[in-house]
């Protein structure tokens, strides 16, 4: 009878506990499945965001290259304009010197005319 008493005690105390553990495990499995699905969704979202960031970085790099080319072109044009302005400035200085020489020559010519008239 002692065996039967032990079996009855096991059935009375341990089997309900085992049933409760089974129910808890089933609930945990459901929660775990939900968490895994959510993590999978988040992972897919992060992969999409990463792809978008990569696309944006690619566009930024393309724009940077385009802007660098435009800046280089503008700098070349500025250099050419600076060169031409320097040439014009040199020509203006030459003309100014020639005008000064011409002006001196006119003064001297008038002085000679004056001397000639006086003679």
C-alpha atoms as one frame of an Amber mdcrd trajectory, in Angstrom:
protein
   0.000   0.000   0.000   2.827   2.219   0.543   3.509   2.213  -3.169  -0.034
   3.187  -3.901   0.158   5.968  -1.360   3.331   7.319  -2.913   1.785   7.124
  -6.397  -1.350   8.875  -5.145   0.753  11.574  -3.496   2.736  12.047  -6.704
  -0.485  12.325  -8.687  -1.935  14.746  -6.178   1.067  17.086  -5.828   3.457
  16.628  -8.726   1.126  16.084 -11.691  -0.698  19.430 -11.194   2.672  21.151
 -10.962   3.783  19.445 -14.161   0.565  20.541 -15.886   1.167  24.141 -14.721
   4.747  23.979 -16.041   3.434  22.681 -19.396   0.901  25.553 -19.647   3.586
  28.078 -18.765   5.910  26.571 -21.350   3.179  26.815 -24.031   2.584  30.480
 -23.141   6.321  31.127 -23.231   6.558  29.453 -26.626   3.759  31.696 -27.940
   5.501  34.770 -26.563   8.832  33.614 -27.948   7.264  33.134 -31.390   5.790
  36.650 -31.220   9.139  38.107 -30.139  10.957  36.244 -32.924   8.467  37.576
 -35.494   8.868  41.095 -34.146  12.660  40.780 -34.247  12.424  39.502 -37.805
  10.263  42.511 -38.752  12.701  44.885 -37.051  15.622  43.211 -38.819  13.886
  43.608 -42.193  13.201  47.274 -41.357  16.845  47.838 -40.387  18.029  46.201
 -43.605  15.720  48.518 -45.574  16.976  51.549 -43.641  20.574  50.473 -44.260
  19.872  50.199 -47.993  18.299  53.657 -47.980  21.295  55.081 -46.122  23.631
  53.459 -48.663  21.581  54.975 -51.518  21.671  58.381 -49.845  25.431  58.142
 -49.304  25.861  57.196 -52.960  23.834  60.242 -54.046  25.864  62.454 -51.692
  29.112  61.097 -53.185  27.808  61.741 -56.716  26.813  65.293 -55.777  30.172
  65.853 -54.096  31.948  64.743 -57.273  29.730  66.947 -59.426  30.217  69.958
 -57.163  33.973  69.402 -57.044  34.055  69.344 -60.851  31.985  72.528 -61.006
  34.224  74.248 -58.449  37.312  73.202 -60.399  35.750  74.555 -63.604  34.848
  77.822 -61.868  38.381  78.118 -60.467  39.813  77.595 -63.957  37.535  80.301
 -65.323  38.566  82.647 -62.501  42.237  81.915 -63.266  41.651  82.695 -66.953
  39.819  85.923 -66.098  42.588  86.909 -63.702  45.136  86.304 -66.452  43.148
  88.420 -68.927  42.633  91.203 -66.374  46.401  91.191 -65.762  47.023  91.478
 -69.506  44.538  94.372 -69.729  46.202  96.079 -66.761  49.603  95.724 -68.444
  48.203  97.142 -71.688  46.641 100.053 -69.792  49.992 100.781 -68.118  51.704
 100.704 -71.517  49.094 103.069 -72.955  49.437 105.330 -69.941  53.218 105.444
 -70.436  52.732 106.180 -74.138  50.271 108.943 -73.303  52.788 110.366 -70.882
  55.475 110.256 -73.563  53.054 111.772 -76.107  52.109 114.465 -73.629  55.799
 115.262 -73.023  56.366 115.342 -76.762  53.457 117.772 -77.232  54.847 120.023
 -74.527  58.257 119.959 -76.142  56.734 120.531 -79.586  54.811 123.540 -78.307
  57.976 124.838 -76.710  59.796 124.444 -80.020  56.942 126.133 -81.843  57.147
 128.979 -79.351  60.886 129.290 -79.881  60.389 129.183 -83.632  57.736 131.836
 -83.452  60.002 134.000 -81.358  62.735 133.750 -83.923
